[in-house]
């Protein structure tokens, strides 16, 4: 084995100061970047479009997403008090009550399932209805208002969800206008009620449906058994009843 020569080592270091300095700088930068990025993404995921998807929001968290959750809870009648963006005890209790009302796991944590039921997205920088235009929102709201005004709010969202489920189905047109104006698909189009101006409730229900809230769990049809005249609709398998409407597949 060749004997270590300290003078050769000193000579190597002297001649390569710039190279060694660059290596040390890169190591420092790598360590610093890891220290910053790791806490940010340790419990979250980067989704395909580059936005940050928050894994879950829970007691002790704060920020704009907590405000969005609080606003939704207040809208649905689960009061959190003031919308301050702080996930405290009142927000925790409201989340649990909301989860119980929707048949979800009652853990007080807003994960994927609870966020979907609330009609919000956990991805930062994106919204659940980004694929729809303002005209789509308005037309869906008009359909909801014409077909389901007077129904409980969840029933209005359900009607909107049926329209969107049809858009996704290969058995129906692939646009909201195509689904709504498909011949004899909706009574409101046939009798002209589709032209009524939608109220605030219908507009909110349209946005909630577009944000992913589907109380029907994928139903493609609904009808009022007291007024339905089509014998065919009674052949569909009913999944649930909300207000006066039965929802079917």
C-alpha positions in Angstrom: 0.0 0.0 0.0 1.3 3.4 -1.0 2.2 5.5 2.0 0.0 8.6 2.5 1.9 11.8 1.6 0.5 14.8 3.5 2.5 17.2 1.3 0.8 15.8 -1.9 -2.6 16.2 -0.2 -1.9 19.8 0.7 -0.7 20.4 -2.9 -3.9 18.8 -4.3 -6.1 21.0 -2.0 -4.2 24.2 -3.0 -4.6 23.5 -6.7 -8.3 22.6 -6.4 -9.7 25.2 -4.0 -12.4 26.3 -6.5 -13.6 22.8 -7.1 -13.8 21.9 -3.5 -15.6 25.2 -2.7 -18.3 24.5 -5.3 -18.8 21.0 -3.9 -19.2 22.3 -0.4 -21.6 25.0 -1.6 -23.8 22.4 -3.4 -23.9 20.3 -0.2 -25.0 23.3 1.9 -27.7 24.2 -0.6 -29.0 20.7 -0.8 -29.3 20.4 3.0 -31.0 23.8 3.2 -33.5 22.9 0.4 -34.4 19.6 2.1 -35.0 21.4 5.4 -37.5 23.7 3.7 -39.3 21.3 1.4 -39.7 18.4 3.7 -42.0 19.9 6.3 -44.1 21.4 3.5 -44.7 18.2 1.7 -44.2 15.5 4.4 -48.0 15.1 4.9 -49.1 16.2 1.4 -48.8 15.2 -2.2 -47.9 17.0 -5.4 -50.6 16.3 -7.9 -50.3 15.9 -11.7 -50.8 19.6 -12.5 -48.1 20.6 -10.0 -50.5 21.9 -7.3 -50.1 20.9 -3.7 -52.7 18.5 -2.5 -53.2 18.8 1.2 -53.7 15.3 2.8 -56.0 16.5 5.5 -57.0 19.5 7.6 -57.5 19.1 11.3 -57.7 21.0 14.6 -54.8 23.3 15.0 -54.5 24.1 11.3 -55.1 27.6 10.0 -55.3 29.5 6.7 -57.5 30.0 3.6 -58.6 26.4 3.3 -59.8 26.4 6.9 -61.8 29.6 6.1 -63.3 27.8 3.0 -64.3 24.8 5.2 -65.8 27.1 7.8 -67.9 29.0 5.2 -69.2 25.7 3.8 -70.1 24.4 7.3 -72.0 27.6 8.1 -73.9 27.4 4.7 -75.0 23.8 5.5 -76.2 24.9 8.9 -73.3 23.5 11.0 -72.3 26.7 12.7 -68.6 27.4 13.4 -69.2 31.0 14.6 -67.0 33.5 12.9 -65.0 32.5 9.8 -61.5 33.3 11.2 -59.4 30.6 9.4 -58.5 28.9 12.7 -59.5 25.2 13.1 -60.5 25.4 16.8 -63.0 23.5 19.0 -66.1 25.0 17.4 -64.9 24.0 13.9 -64.0 20.6 15.1 -67.5 20.0 16.6 -69.1 21.3 13.4 -67.0 19.0 11.2 -68.0 16.0 13.3 -71.7 16.9 13.2 -71.4 17.3 9.4 -69.6 14.0 9.0 -72.3 12.3 11.1 -75.1 13.8 9.0 -73.4 12.5 5.8 -72.6 9.0 7.0 -68.9 9.6 7.0 -66.3 8.5 9.5 -66.7 10.9 12.5 -63.1 11.9 13.2 -63.2 15.6 12.9 -60.6 15.6 10.2 -61.3 17.1 6.8 -59.8 14.5 4.5 -60.7 13.6 0.9 -64.1 12.1 1.6 -65.2 15.0 3.9 -63.9 17.6 1.5 -65.8 16.1 -1.3 -69.0 16.0 0.7 -68.4 19.7 1.6 -67.9 20.4 -2.1 -64.4 21.7 -1.8 -61.0 20.7 -3.2 -58.0 20.1 -1.0 -55.6 21.0 -3.8 -54.2 24.5 -3.6 -54.3 26.7 -6.6 -57.1 24.7 -8.2 -60.9 24.5 -8.0 -63.2 21.6 -8.6 -65.2 23.5 -11.2 -62.3 24.8 -13.3 -63.4 22.7 -16.3 -66.7 24.5 -16.5 -67.4 28.0 -17.9 -69.6 30.7 -16.3 -72.3 29.8 -18.8 -72.2 26.2 -17.6 -72.7 27.2 -14.0 -75.6 29.5 -15.0 -77.3 26.8 -17.1 -76.9 24.2 -14.4 -78.3 26.7 -11.8 -81.3 27.4 -14.1 -81.9 23.6 -14.4 -81.7 23.2 -10.6 -84.0 26.1 -10.0 -86.6 24.9 -12.6 -86.5 21.3 -11.5 -85.9 21.5 -7.8 -86.8 24.8 -6.3 -88.6 24.2 -3.0 -86.6 21.0 -2.4 -84.2 20.8 0.5 -80.7 22.2 -0.4 -79.1 18.8 -0.6 -81.9 17.8 -3.0 -81.0 20.8 -5.2 -77.4 19.7 -5.3 -78.5 16.2 -6.1 -80.4 17.3 -9.2 -77.2 19.2 -10.3 -75.2 16.1 -9.7 -77.5 14.0 -11.9 -76.9 16.4 -14.8 -73.1 16.2 -14.3 -73.2 12.4 -13.9 -74.9 12.3 -17.3 -72.2 14.5 -18.8 -69.6 11.9 -17.6 -71.6 8.9 -18.9 -71.1 7.6 -22.5 -74.9 7.1 -22.7 -75.6 10.9 -22.7 -74.2 14.0 -24.4 -70.8 15.1 -23.1 -71.7 18.8 -22.3 -74.1 20.3 -19.8 -76.1 22.1 -22.5 -76.3 18.8 -24.5 -77.6 17.0 -21.5 -80.1 19.7 -20.4 -81.5 20.2 -23.9 -81.6 16.6 -24.9 -85.2 16.1 -26.2 -87.7 15.2 -23.4 -84.9 14.8 -20.9 -86.2 17.4 -18.5 -89.8 18.6 -18.0 -88.6 22.1 -17.2 -87.2 22.5 -20.7 -90.4 21.2 -22.3 -92.7 23.6 -20.3 -90.4 26.6 -20.4 -89.5 26.8 -16.7 -85.8 26.5 -17.7 -86.0 30.2 -18.6 -86.7 31.3 -15.1 -83.9 33.2 -13.4 -82.1 31.0 -10.8 -82.0 32.2 -7.2 -78.9 32.2 -5.0 -79.6 28.8 -3.6 -79.6 27.3 -7.1 -76.4 29.0 -8.0 -74.7 27.7 -4.8 -76.1 24.2 -5.5 -74.7 24.3 -9.0 -71.2 25.3 -7.8 -71.3 22.6 -5.0 -72.2 19.9 -7.6 -69.5 21.1 -9.9 -67.0 21.0 -7.0 -67.7 17.3 -6.6 -70.5 17.0 -4.1 -72.8 14.2 -5.3 -75.4 13.2 -2.7 -76.7 10.6 -5.1 -73.5 8.6 -5.4 -73.6 8.4 -9.2 -77.4 8.4 -10.1 -78.4 9.2 -13.6 -82.1 9.7 -13.1 -84.6 11.3 -10.7 -88.3 11.6 -10.6 -91.2 12.7 -8.5 -93.4 9.7 -8.0 -96.5 11.9 -7.4 -96.2 13.5 -10.8 -94.2 11.1 -13.0 -96.1 10.0 -16.1 -93.4 7.9 -17.7 -93.9 4.1 -17.1 -90.3 3.6 -18.1 -88.8 5.7 -15.3 -90.4 3.3 -12.7 -88.2 0.5 -14.2 -85.0 2.2 -12.9 -83.5 1.0 -9.7 -84.1 3.6 -7.0 -81.1 4.3 -4.8 -82.4 6.9 -2.4 -85.1 9.5 -1.8 -84.4 13.2 -1.1 -87.3 15.5 -0.5 -90.0 14.6 -3.2 -87.5 13.1 -5.6 -86.4 9.5 -6.0 -82.9 9.1 -7.5 -82.1 6.1 -9.6 -79.5 4.4 -11.8 
